[in-house]
Amino acid sequence: MNRNEIRDFANRDWEQSSKFDRSHWVKEYRRSGSATTQKASQILWQHMKHIRPEWPDAQERSNDLDSHVVLKKLLDQVANGFPPY
């Protein structure tokens, strides 16, 4: 990469890029279900472990667990808003 390429990347239209990314994954999910996103997740996990074998460290794992606990509480609140079957 050269300076111009780095500058172009940094100055790109990030909002448009984000819209494209969301659109792409919505289409993939509709086409293939969760298998596609699970596969992408596994590939990203393997890549990260390749470049940072110690990842995630204890602090990152703790932070991740904390985030999941918060999400679970929010999902429980939403679920309580729906009547039982």
Contacts in CASP RR format, 6 or more apart in sequence:
PFRMAT RR
TARGET T0000
AUTHOR 0000-0000-0000
METHOD contacts of the structure
MODEL  1
MNRNEIRDFANRDWEQSSKFDRSHWVKEYRRSGSATTQKASQILWQHMKH
IRPEWPDAQERSNDLDSHVVLKKLLDQVANGFPPY
25 37 0 8 1.000
28 36 0 8 1.000
28 37 0 8 1.000
29 36 0 8 1.000
29 37 0 8 1.000
48 55 0 8 1.000
49 55 0 8 1.000
56 64 0 8 1.000
END
